[in-house]
Amino acid sequence: MRRAITRMAAIALVACCAGLVIATAPGSAKATVRWHGCPDGYPKNVQCASVSVPRDYDHPRGAQITIGFDRLRATNRAHRVGSLIVNPGGPGGPGSQVVAVEAAGRHLWHPALHRRFDMIGMDPRGIGLSRPSIKCDPAPYNRPVSLFPDSQAQFDQLAAWARAFGASCRRLTGPLLGHVDTLSVARDMEAVRKALGQGKLNFLGLSYGAEMGTLYAEHYPKRIRAMALDAILDHTIPVNKLVDDATRAYEDTLNRVAAWCAQTSSCPLHGQDLLALFDQLTQQADHQPLPAPQCDRAPCRGPVTGDDIRMNAFNLMLVKQPVAALGIPGWADFAGALAQAAAGDASAFATPLATSPRDDPFPALGVNCADYPHTFGRTFGQISATMARSRMLAPHTQGAGETWLGLTGCLRWPVPAANPPHRLQIRGAPPILLVNATHDPSTPYVWAQDVHAQVPRSILLTRDGDGHTSSFLGPGSRTNDAIARFLITRKAPPPGTVLPN
């Protein structure tokens, strides 16, 4: 859930102080973490630490890096279950920040988790408190380029953009760039588990965090106490299917937003044809980009093109109801943004500009390019065929969204993929809870079904509704209640359980 993390204005992402304590090297039977204060910007009731891990697990005695994390201690010490590592998604989401949001009293997670667990926000390698960092040069990334080329010349421009951007990431990140894959992150999580010295792993992974969880289960199946994966990223399917499934899911959500707006008097476009307005604005912006006056004061690129609207509308429809603790907008905000664009201000759909070497979406692209083979759109003919297929599958959104950016950014990546997709081979793990909404725009329900079929003894809990992830819906959600109950008691809902939205 990458966009959720970038909107957390309350928590400053600052350089980690040089005095972080390093636990003993991975591979030892037991390590010790010495906790200390966190950097400025973190609440005083969280503590920070780090562990040292190999940059390259194939050469464990070689160069080392550090994995940073924070802790919010359980409030019910008498009935404390243990430590719970959480990952909010992304890729690129720092676990330390979502734990810090909870510590600041924003009530992001189910309250039972804070009562019964020490919540551990582990930052994946290269991200957040972990060092060194994934870094790229904002200048080449910010150069205007069409992600949907309609000629060989435009494709050549896109390839040159991707090459220059990737080269800057390799120059600024160094050798770490070839080792930020999710399998390495899963091995890092085992190092953190050992360092905590509290027995088997408890883990709650959202979206990208689900891939962390399945890879951990594949390599360390008998070291799991309880694992819940919410909004299932299926890293086992070919890239073409990944694009097609994501395209259908985004289009499905736009159609459902339009139906909701027609039935909901509080929708800013109630009584109007939302789909017709979306198409009118994108087609108009394809020929004459729309004004984005707020980009005169904020780091975004205007005027707004049709591709900008199709790409960036995704982030406004990620969840149905806003997540206030993270500043994530909901469907009503998307409808309001459309209305504002029709009135002459399309700023809500403007593409954000990167302003620093560690800015979003650099960590996400670094991880994506380490996890997927760089075969997508190698030639203009290949990408044209994919674009044509996407337009048939999704006549309104036309294949845009986070998956498209995640793959086009890797067109000319300077290091090979280290963790390509493969079918899961999990043996000996306890029951793992898989959770997904039937209409998730980011992780389609079909992905959860596919992973469920591959993970022996897994339980698929279905939320019949909309939006990405269920863990931020609050304790009034029966789905979120079931996730917390499973992590605390290991009692799973019956197989085939479907809960209301």
Sequence and secondary structure as in RCSB ss.txt:
>XXXX:A:sequence
MRRAITRMAAIALVACCAGLVIATAPGSAKATVRWHGCPDGYPKNVQCASVSVPRDYDHPRGAQITIGFDRLRAT
NRAHRVGSLIVNPGGPGGPGSQVVAVEAAGRHLWHPALHRRFDMIGMDPRGIGLSRPSIKCDPAPYNRPVSLFPD
SQAQFDQLAAWARAFGASCRRLTGPLLGHVDTLSVARDMEAVRKALGQGKLNFLGLSYGAEMGTLYAEHYPKRIR
AMALDAILDHTIPVNKLVDDATRAYEDTLNRVAAWCAQTSSCPLHGQDLLALFDQLTQQADHQPLPAPQCDRAPC
RGPVTGDDIRMNAFNLMLVKQPVAALGIPGWADFAGALAQAAAGDASAFATPLATSPRDDPFPALGVNCADYPHT
FGRTFGQISATMARSRMLAPHTQGAGETWLGLTGCLRWPVPAANPPHRLQIRGAPPILLVNATHDPSTPYVWAQD
VHAQVPRSILLTRDGDGHTSSFLGPGSRTNDAIARFLITRKAPPPGTVLPN
>XXXX:A:secstr
 HHHHHT TTS      TT  B   TTSS      EE  TTS TT EEEEEEEESSTTSTTS EEEEEEEEE  S
 GGG  EEEEEE  TTT  HHHHHHHHHTT   S HHHHHHEEEEEE  TTSTTSBS     HHHHHS   SS  
SHHHHHHHHHHHHHHHHHHHHHHGGGGGG  HHHHHHHHHHHHHHHTSSSEEEEEEEHHHHHHHHHHHH GGGEE
EEEEEEE  TTS HHHHHHHHHHHHHHHHHHHHHHHHH TTSTTTTS HHHHHHHHHHHHHHS B  GGGGTSSE
E SB HHHHHHHHHHHSS SS BGGGTB  HHHHHHHHHHHHTT  GGGSEE   STT TTHHHHHHHHHHS TT
TT SHHHHHHHHHHHHHH TTTTT SHHHHHHHTTTT SS  SS        S    EEEEEEE SSS HHHHHH
HHHHSTT EEEEEEEESS STTS TT HHHHHHHHHHHH     TT EEE 
